[in-house]
Amino acid sequence: FMFAAVLGVCLRGGHSQCTDSSLRPTLSTLSPQTLPWEGGTLTLTGGNFGASSVSPPEVKIEGGICVNTTVHSDTRITCMPAATSVQSASVFLTAGGCTSVNSIPLSFTGFPWA
């Protein structure tokens, strides 16, 4: 079985207060696009990830937090999502107070109860 989630990044604390829409982050790729339900290492690429932001981004999948989040640049972030049991989730990328214009689906496989 494969279940889908939509992955994004949120700044700690929350809500978008974007005053300049040209600063909105975009997601281009997610690698890999399929992970085991137990998690793994994800690489997100795109733009305006807020590498120079005071508050570091926090990657979330349906409320679960990716640990060991590293902002490599304004266009690349890696993290390790926690184990999940959700079938699908909708998460967004927020950096510098701006919410992303898009999201990218992420599939999970290998559920022991499926």
Secondary structure, DSSP 8 states (H G I E B T S, - for coil): -EEEEEEEEEETT-----S-GGG--EEEEEESSEEETT---EEEEEE---TT-SS-EEEEETTEE-EEEEEEETTEEEEE------S------EETTEE-S--EEEEEE--TT-
